[in-house]
């Protein structure tokens, strides 16, 4: 009795094309999921940044008023100096965050490209297996 072939290997051209279509849809699904994750992260980061900025502006206004009433002009100049320093630091932070986002985009693209390459390799292997299986069936007859 001849050994039975595995049931998961496509035997018909329609099965092979269905398998290729499912690989394409899997690749598209991975790409969409990665894009959703990046967009979600960007949205959360921007929301948090806006919240922190609003909190900072409220706190700095309260502190400035408190210092003005307590110490007068010299203290106001010190606060102004500190606020300028803080502004510079916030600009540096924004620059760092922009570089992080740029590097994240590069990594995301590399990930998606690698997933697509893997999909192509797997499809080729599946076609090789299917053609070998079809050739084996022809020799057994």
N, C-alpha and C positions, 0 to 999 in steps of 0.2 A: 504494500500500500504506500503511495507517495506521501511525503510529509505535507502537512497542511501549511499553507502560507498564512502569515499574520493578517488579521482582519483590518488593521489600521492602514495598510498600504493601498492607495487608490489603484484600481484595476482598469478604470475606464478614463477616457479623455475628459469626460464631464467631471469625474471625481477629482482629477488633477487640477482642472481649472477652478473647481470649488475650493480646493485646498489653497491655490494661489490667491484667490479672492479673499479667503479668510486671513491669509498672511498679510495681504495689503490692508485689510480692514483692521487687523491687529496693530500694524504699524501706524496707521492713522489714529487709532485709539490711543496709543502710547504718546504720539505727538500732541494730540488734543489734551491729554491728561497733563503732560508736562507744561503746555502753554497755560492751562487753567491754574496750575500750581504757581507758576511765575506771576501771573496776573493777580492772583489772590494775595501772594506775598507782597507785591508792589502796592496793592490797595491797602493792606493792613499797615505797611510801613508808612505810607503817606498819611493815613488817618492818625497814626500814633505821632508822627512828626508834627502834624497840625495841632493835635491836643497839647503836646509838649510846648510848642511855640505859644499857644494861647495861655497856658499856665504860666510860662515864663513872663509874658508881658503883664499879666495880672500881678504876679508877685513882684516884679521889678517896679511897677507903678506904686504898689503899696509901700515897698521899702523906700523908694525915693521920697515919697510924701513923709514917711516916718522920720527919715534922716533930716529932711528939710526942717521939720518942726523941732527936732531935737538939737541939731548941731549947726545949722546955718550953711553959709557958703563954702567953707573949706571941705566940709563933708560932702557937699553936693559935687564939688570937683572930683573928689575921690571916687564917688559913685559913678560919675560920668566916665572917668578913666577906666574903672572896672567894667562898666557896660561896653565900652569900646573894645576892651580886651575880650570880653565874652563874645561880642559880635565877630571878632577875628577868629576866635576858636570855633564858633558855629559855622563860619565859612569854611574853615579847614575840615570840619566834620562833614559838611555837605560835599566837599570835594572827594573825601575818602569814600563816602557812601556812593557817589556817582561812579567811582572806579570799581567799587564792589559790584554794583549793578552791571557795569560793562563786562566785568570778568564772569559774572553769573550768566550773562547772555552768551558769552563765548562757550562756557561749559555746557549750557543747555543745547546750543547748536551742535557741539561735539557729541553729546549724548544722543540727540536725535539722529545725527548722521551715522553713528555707530549702530543704533537700533535698525536703521534702514539697511545698512550694509549686512548686518546679521540676517535680516529678513531675506535679502537677496541670496545670501549664501545658503540659507535653509531651503529656500525654494529650489535652488539648483540641486541641492542634495536630494530633495524629495523627488525631483524629476529624474535624477540618476538612478535612484532606488526603483522608481516606477519603471524605467526603461530596462533595468536589469531584471526586474521581476517579469516583465513582459517577454524578455528574451528567454528567460528560464522556462516560462510556460510554453513557448514555441518549440524549445528543444525537447521537452518532455513528451510531446505528442507523437 
